Amino acid sequence: MSKIDDSFSGTKDVAEALAFDEGALAAWMTENVDGFAGPLSVSQFKGGQSNPTYKLDTPSKSYVLRRKPPGKLLPSAHAVDREHRVMKALGEQGFPAPHMFGLCMDREIIGTEFYVMDFVEGRIFWNGLLPEVEKDERAAIYDASNATLAQLHGIDFEAAGLGDYGKPGNYFERQIGRWSKQYRAAETEAVSEMDKLIEWLPQAAPEQERTSVVHGDYRLDNMIFHPTEPRVIAVLDWELSTLGDPLADFTYQLMGWVMPPEVRGGFLGIDLDAHAIPSMQTYVEAYCARTNRDGIPELDFYFAYNIFRLASIVQGVYARALQGNASNAKAMELGKAVVPLAQGAWSFAKNAGA
């Protein structure tokens, strides 16, 4: 789950391992980016993006470059062409995605495939309680987040040219299979709750009623808000996007209301009224009204699925980190999160009848 620095403008000098021929890039941009005029200055965004991300400054404009990491990669990993494709298509449908200036699949230019998009100035909120925002604006920020996701799920993906962006049916079956395999491949110890979830989830999945573009990692800190207004002006980080069940996407964000504060800043046990943050019921009702639903009766299944998926992702990060450095403190902390996540997912599964 990649992340751009909390200010989105926090940069550093380009790491030696991620440097490239800036002259070759400037020449490519001169040929391929309308309005580009050098000289070009390149810096690297701080943070641990899986796809290295750079800020490109010129006297008149700033851009963002996202590239595949150098080195040997899995064939389907770090698919910057998919990111470029979905943001370009959605932007053309009026969705708040950064403007795409160009995609380069020629590895000869900077060593890997890359794309160039607009640099969007605005606010990224890292704390879901929004302490930096006046109380009377907080509900409006959450409502904008809700409306933006409903807008995404309402886009006609065929008309947007995304009819082949993923398989249209059996989303949960495919996702549960994918994350089960990834978990098994990265498994470092037996976790009985994960074993039970892998067995129970496939036969408990609700029937998929709708298909839409799903973001796959939709949460507040993957959005850029207008500098002064409670309005989403760009949604970032589309690496996990595909065609799927919109309720999986919505309930992924909704997990924040049922997770404890120590797990990704969850709201469990927090007096939301005191912080002027909408309740889960209010958030669900707003989404259902916008998407013409009577309600979401299978919430316990969706939470079990989403927390299981998160546990699988965390286990994969932990296993990869261990391979690189068995004493890595951050990896050890990640490893400790898998069992509590699995236990949390299984408790929701039991609520759903497991």
N, C-alpha and C positions, 0 to 999 in steps of 0.2 A: 504494500500500500504506500505509494509514493507520496511525498509531501514537499510542497514549496515552503520556504522559510516564512515564519509567521507574519512578517511585514510584506512579503512578496517582493520586497526590494532589497532584502538583505543578501548581499553578495560577497564573494571573496575572490582572490586571484584564482585562476583556473589551475586545478591540480595537475601536476606534471603528467600523470597517467591519463588524464582526460583532455590534454591539450591537442590542438589540431592546427592546420595551416589556415590562419585567419585571412591571408591574402586570397587563397583559393575560395574561401567562403564568400568574401566580398565580391569576387568576380562572378560567382554563381548568383548572388543576390542582384548584382547589376543586371544580369540577363533575365532573371526570373521573378523578381519582386518589384511590382509597380511602385514607382515613386522613391525607390531606394537611392540614397546618395551618401557616399562615405564622407570622411573617413569612419572606419568601423572600430569600436572598442568592445572587447569581449570580457565578461566576468562570469563567474559560476555562482548559481544560487546555492546558499548553504542548505544543509539538510540532506537526508539520505534517500534521494529519489532513486528508484530502480532504473529509470531512464534519466541519464545526466541531463541537466537543464541549465541553460545559459541565458544571461541577459546580453543583448546586443544593443549597444548605444551608438547613435549617430547624432550629428549636430541638431537634427530636426525631429527625430523620432526614436523610440525604443521598441525592440522586438524581443521575443522569447524563442530560443531554439531548443528543441527536444530531440535527442538522438538515442539510438541504441547504444548500450555500453560496448566498448571495444572488447575483443576477445571472443572465445568460442561460446556460443549460446545454443539453447534448445531451439529447434526450428520455429516453434510458435511463440516463443517468449519475446517480450519487449517489442511488440508489434506496433511500431510507431505509425505505420501506414494505416492501421485500424483506428488509432486515436485520431489521426488527421482526417480520415474519411468520415467518422461519426460526427466530429465537431463541425466539419465543413457542411455536411448534410443538414444537421440540426440548425446551424446558424442560418442557413438558407430558408428554413421554416419559421424563422423568427424566434428561435430559442436562444437564451443568453449563453452562447458559447463564444470563446475568443475567435476573432476573425483569423482565418487561415491565409497566409501569404504564399505558401508553396511547400511541396513535398519533394524530396530528392531521394531516389532509390539507388543512385549511383554512389557506390562506396568509395570511389576514387577521390571525391571532393574533400571530405573530412575524415574518411576512414570507416564510416558506418552510414547507414540510412539516417535521415533526419527530416524534421519539418520546421518551418518558421511560422510563428503566429504573433498576433498582436500582444503587446505588453499592456495589461489592464490595470489601471490604478484604482485602488479601492481598499476596502477593509476585509480582513480575514479574522474570524472569531475563533479562537482556540479553546476558550472556556465556555461551555454551553450555558452557564449561568449569566453570561454577558456582563461581567462586573464593570467593564469600561463604558457601558451604554446606559443612558438614563432609563429609569424604570418604565416610563411611559412609551418607550420605543421598543422594548423587548418583545412584547406580544406581536408587534407588527413585523419584526425580523423573522420570528418563527412562522408567521402567516405567509410571508414572502417565500420562505423556504418550502412550505407546504404547497403553495400555489405553483412554484416552479417545478416541483416534482410531478404534480398533477398535469401541468402543461406537457412535460416530457412524455408522460404515459398516454396523453391524448393525441400525440402526433401520429399521423398516418405514415407508418414506416415504409410502406410500399411507395407512396407518393413521394417520400423523401429520398427514394433510391436506395433504401436499406433493406429491401425484401430478402436479400441473401446474407444479411449481416449475422445471422445465427439461425439455428433451427427453430421453427415456430412452435413446436409442441413438446410435451413431456419434460418441461423445464426442470422440475424438482427431481425427477428420476435421473436426468443427466447430471445435474449439479451434485446430488447426493453421491452418485457413482464417482464423479470426478474427485470430490473432496475426500471420499473414503479411500480412494486409491492413493491420493497424495498424502493422506495421513499415514496409511500403512507404509508407504515408501520412506516416511520420515520418522516412524515410530522409534522411540528410544526406551520406553518402558510400557508395561501393560497398564492400561487405564480401563477398568471394567465398564465405566459409564460410556466411554467411546465405543467399546465393543457392542454394548446394548443399543446405542444410537444407530450405529451402522446397520444393525439388524432391523430395528424398528422403523426408522424414518422412511424407507422406500415404500412400505406398505401402508403408511399412515398419511401420505401426502394427499391433500385435497385435490379435487379435479381442477385443472387449469381452465379458467373460463375466458381469460383474455390474454393476448400477447401484445407486448409493446417493446420499444427500446428500454432496456434497464441499464442504469448507470453502474450498479454493482458495488459502489462504495460511497453511497450518497449520505453525507453528513455535513454538518454546519461548516466544518473547517475545510471542506472541499469546494466552498463557494467564495466568490469575491462579491462583496456588497458595495453599493454606491458609497462614495466617501461621506456623504451626509444624509442620505435617504435610506429607509428600510427597504431596499430593493436589490435583488440579485442581478448583477450585471455580467457574471461569468461563472460557469460551473467547470471545475477542473478535474483532472485525474480520471480518465476514461479507460484505463487499462483493463478493467474487469467488465466493460460494457459488452452487451450482446442483445439478442432478442430473447425475451423471457417473460415470466409472470410478474406483472407490475406489483403484485402484493408482496413478493419477495423483496423487491426494492424498497417499498414503503416500510415494511416491518423491520428491515435492516436498520433504517434510521430510528424507528420507534424503540429499538432495543435500549436506547439511551435512558428511557423512562424506567426500565426494569433492571438496570445494571447498577451496582454500587459505585460510589464516587471513585474508588481506587481502580476501577476497570473502565478505562477510557472516559473518565469524567461523568459517569452515570448519575442519575437523579434519585436513585433508590434511597429512601429515608430523608430526603431533603424537602423542606417546606417550600413548594414551588410558588404558592401564593405570595409568600414573603419576598420572593425574588421577581415577582410579576412574570413568571414563565408559565405558559399554558399547560394544563393538565394533559395526560395522555388521552383521556376521553375527548377533550376539546380538540386536540390535534387530529384524532381519528375521525371525529365528526366533520371537521373541515375538509379533510381529504375525501371522505365518502360523499359529501355534498358536491365537491368539485368533479368527482368521477362517476357520479350517478350510481352509488352503491347504497344498499340498505344497512350495511355494517360489515364487520370483519369477524365472523364467528369463530374462526379457527386460530385465534391469536396464539394460543399455547403451542400449537404445532409450529407456527412461523417463528416464534421465539426459540423453540428447541432447535429448529433447522438453522437459524441464523447464528446462534451461539455455537452450535456444532461446527459450522463453516468457519467461524472465527477461530475456534480451537484448532482446527486443521491448519489454517493459515499460520497461526502462531507456532504450532509444532514444526511446520516446515522451516520457518525463519530460525527457530531454535536449533534444529538439526543442522542447517547449513552453517550457522555460526559455530556450533561445536566442531564441525569438520575443519573450520578455519583456525579456531583457537579454543581449546577445551576449557580455558580458564577465563574466558570472556565474561565479565561481570554482568553485562547487559543480557547476554545469552542465557545466563543462569536465571536471571529474573524472569525472562520470557518463559523459560522452561517451567518455572513455578506456576505460571498462569494457566497452563493447560488443564491440570486436574480440576481447579475450581471452576473453570469454564465448562468442562465436561459435566461436572456435577450440577451446575446451574442449568445446562441444557437438558439434562436427564430429569431434573425436577419439573421443568415445563412439559417434558414428554409424559411424565406420570400424570400431570394435570390434564393432559390431552387423552388419557386413557391407556397409556403404555403399561 
